[in-house]
Amino acid sequence: MRRCIATPGDCNESMWPAQIVADPDIAGIGAISSFVATSSLCVLAALCWDLIHWLVRPRSEGDYEHKIQRFFSPLIAKEALIKKVLKRVILGFADQQLVTGLAILIQY
């Protein structure tokens, strides 16, 4: 039931608030921006995985990469934990992307 925004008994058609048009589309700005943000975070997590994998490779003593490896040694010490967390993050984001992408495709 619509209500008049003026005093009771003094309502004409111009006093009624405009109708709100609903948009039940799954592919709205929120769903699309969520999909893009999730895919960006998934790619970032995959790049971090590759960085950790690159850092733990054995290096020769005089190599400049060995200096980088020494700088990141506290991070390398927790390699197993970091990889475990990144794996769960990547799989979670990938699952969310599958569900959201499927919903967007089904809607069209």
C-alpha positions in Angstrom: 0.0 0.0 0.0 1.4 3.4 -1.0 1.3 6.3 1.4 0.9 9.9 0.6 3.8 12.1 1.8 1.5 15.1 2.4 -1.0 15.7 5.1 -4.0 13.2 5.1 -6.8 14.2 2.9 -4.6 16.6 0.8 -3.1 14.1 -1.6 -3.0 14.4 -5.3 -1.1 12.3 -7.8 2.0 14.6 -7.6 2.4 13.9 -3.9 3.0 10.1 -4.3 6.6 9.0 -4.3 8.0 7.7 -7.5 7.8 4.0 -8.1 10.9 2.0 -7.4 11.9 -0.3 -10.2 13.5 -3.5 -9.0 16.4 -5.0 -11.0 16.6 -8.7 -9.9 19.5 -9.3 -12.3 22.4 -11.3 -10.9 24.8 -9.6 -13.3 24.5 -6.2 -11.5 27.4 -4.0 -10.6 27.9 -5.7 -7.2 28.1 -9.2 -8.6 30.5 -8.1 -11.5 32.7 -6.1 -9.2 32.8 -9.0 -6.7 33.8 -11.4 -9.5 36.6 -9.1 -10.7 37.9 -8.5 -7.2 37.9 -12.2 -6.4 39.7 -13.1 -9.6 42.3 -10.3 -8.9 42.9 -11.6 -5.4 43.2 -15.2 -6.8 45.8 -14.1 -9.3 47.7 -12.2 -6.6 47.7 -15.3 -4.3 49.0 -17.4 -7.2 51.8 -14.9 -7.9 52.7 -15.0 -4.2 52.8 -18.9 -4.4 55.2 -18.6 -7.4 57.3 -16.0 -5.5 57.6 -18.4 -2.5 58.5 -21.3 -4.8 61.1 -19.1 -6.6 62.6 -18.0 -3.2 63.2 -21.5 -1.8 65.2 -22.9 -4.8 68.8 -23.6 -4.0 71.2 -20.9 -5.1 75.0 -20.7 -5.4 76.8 -18.6 -2.9 77.9 -15.7 -5.1 74.7 -15.3 -7.0 72.7 -12.1 -6.5 69.6 -14.2 -6.1 71.3 -15.7 -3.0 71.3 -12.3 -1.4 67.6 -12.0 -2.1 67.1 -15.4 -0.6 68.9 -14.4 2.6 66.8 -11.2 2.8 63.6 -13.3 2.7 64.9 -16.1 5.0 62.3 -15.5 7.7 59.6 -15.9 5.1 61.3 -19.0 3.7 61.4 -20.6 7.2 57.6 -20.6 7.2 57.3 -21.8 3.6 55.1 -24.9 4.4 52.6 -22.8 6.4 52.5 -20.0 3.8 52.0 -22.5 1.0 49.2 -24.3 2.9 47.4 -21.0 3.5 47.8 -19.8 -0.1 46.5 -23.1 -1.4 43.4 -22.8 0.7 42.9 -19.1 -0.4 43.4 -20.0 -4.1 41.0 -22.9 -4.0 38.4 -20.9 -2.1 38.6 -18.0 -4.5 38.5 -20.4 -7.5 35.3 -22.1 -6.1 33.7 -18.7 -5.6 34.5 -17.7 -9.1 33.0 -20.9 -10.5 29.8 -20.3 -8.6 29.5 -16.6 -9.5 30.5 -17.2 -13.1 28.0 -20.0 -13.5 25.2 -17.8 -12.0 26.0 -15.0 -14.4 26.0 -17.4 -17.4 22.8 -19.0 -16.4 21.1 -15.7 -15.9 21.8 -14.6 -19.5 
